[in-house]
């Protein structure tokens, strides 16, 4: 009988350990990107890394700590093709590394789409005046401001001030380093 009790105790501990690393369905993962992603610079199938921005808890227990490494996948990246169409970007998370363990996860897909170019009423054709400048300015916010997308910045040597915008205000979709995104877990194993 003692061997059977030891076996059951070990089995119980292993079961509890497995439960502690599983993320429950519908858990929210708020992340910050570790690199810039964009419709014209990312490729479908490319992996990306991020950092968990807020701890995830089940009841009173923290399951994942803030700062946990997250990995994701660019599911689709459609270029603007020299500004002939709006760019598109689709992202999902694939794994979490916690306590030296890799937890495979599935999440919802976040989809971003650039905006259509305006139609010039005089010619009836698309007008891209300003579209490229707008995308360059948005991409420069993270570079000039050191990645902080929460405040406006003045471009050095000019009096031009740039402020943050949503990821899809230009034709390109640009998600600078440290962009916060929220995903919902659909399954984990």
N, C-alpha and C positions, 0 to 999 in steps of 0.2 A: 503493500500500500504506500509506503513512503515515496517510492519512485513515481507512482501515479500522481501523487500530490505535487511533487516537484514538476512533473510534466505539465500538469494543469496550471500551476503557478507561472511557469515559463510561457505557456500558451497565452495565458491572460495578459502577461506583460507585453508580449509581442503584439497582441491584438490592440492593447491600449496605445502602444507606440505607433502602430499603423493608423489608428484613428486620429492621433494627434497631428499627423502630417497631412491628412486629407483635407482639402478645402471643400467646404460645403457648397452645393449648388446655389447660385445667386449671390455669392460673396463678391463684394465690390473691391477691385484692385485699382487704387489710384497710383499711377506711376509717373516718373519723370524720365524722358528720353535721354540716353547717353550720347546720342549722335543726331545730326540733322537728317531728316527724311524728307523726300519731296517727289512729286510726280515726275519731274524731269531728271532727277539724280538717282532715284532708287530703282531697283529691278524687282520684278515679281520673283518670289522664291528666296529673296535676300533675307537673312536673319538680322535682327537688331537686338540691342540690349537696353535695359532700362533699370531703374532703381525704384523700389517700392517707396512711395512718398508718405504713406500712413500705415501704421500697424493694422493687421487684420486679426480680429478676435472672434472666438466662439464662446459666448457667455462671458465668463470672467477671465478665460484663458487666452493669451496672445498666441495665435497660431503662426503668424508671420510678423517679424519685427520690421520696423521702418528701416530702409536701407538694404533690404533683401534684394538679391540679384534676380532679375526677370529677363526672360528671353522671349522674343516675338518673331513673327514672320510677316513680311510684306507679301500679301496675297495677290495684290494687283497694283501696278504702277503704270498708268497710261500717260504718256508724254503729251505736251501741248503741240508737238510736231511743228516747231517754229511758229507758235502762236496761231495755229489754224483751228484749234479746238481747245476746250477747257481740259486741264489735267485732272486725273483721278488717282486716288491713293486709298488702298484698303489694308488694314492692319488687324492682326489678332495675336494674342499671347499663346505661347506653346509650353513654357516650363517656368518653374520657380526653383531656385536653389536655396535650401534652408537646412542648416545644421549639417552641411556636407552631403545632403540628399537632394537628388533632382526629382521634383514632383512634376509629372506631365499633366498639363491642364488644357482644356479647351475653353475658349471665351467667345463672346459675341464678336462680330467683325465691325470695326469702326470704318465708316466710309466718308471720304472727303472728296469734294469736287470743286474745281475752280469755277469761276463765273464766266458766262458767255460774254463775248465782246459786244459792245454796243453797236447798233446799226446806225450808220450815218444817214439821216433823213434826206440829205441832198443827193446822195449817190445810191442809197439802198443797199450798200455793201457794208460788211463789218469794218469797224474802225478800231484799230489797235493802238491809237495814240494814247500814250500813258500807261498801257498795260504792262509793257516791259519795265518801265521806270518804277511802277508800283511794285512789281515782283522783286526787283533789285533792292528797293528800299526795305521791303519786308524781310528779305533774306539778310540784309545788313544789320537789322535790329539786333539779332543775336550776336553778330560779330563785333559791332561797335560797342554794344552794351555788355559784353562779356557773358552773353547767354541769358541775361535777365530779361524776360519778356513781360514783366509787370510794369515797367515804367518807360516813359519817353526818353529819347537821347538826342543830343545834338551831334551831327557828324563832324569829327574834327576838321578844322580848316574851313568850315562853312558855317552858315547860319541856318542850315536846314535841320529841322527837328523832326525826328521820326518817332512814332509811337506804335505800340503793338496793335495787331489786328487779328481777326480770326484766321485760322489756317486756310480758308478758302475765299479770301476777298479779291485776289487777283486771279489770273488765268491759271497760274501754277498753284499747286498745293505745296506749301512749304511748312514743315514742322521743325522749328529750330531746336537745338540742344536745350534740354531742361523744360521742354513743353510738357505740361501736365495733361494726362489722358486718364479716363476712367473706363475700365473694362469690367464685365460681369462674367464670373465663372459659370460655365454650363456643365462641366464635368471635370473630375480629377482622378488620377490613379497613381 
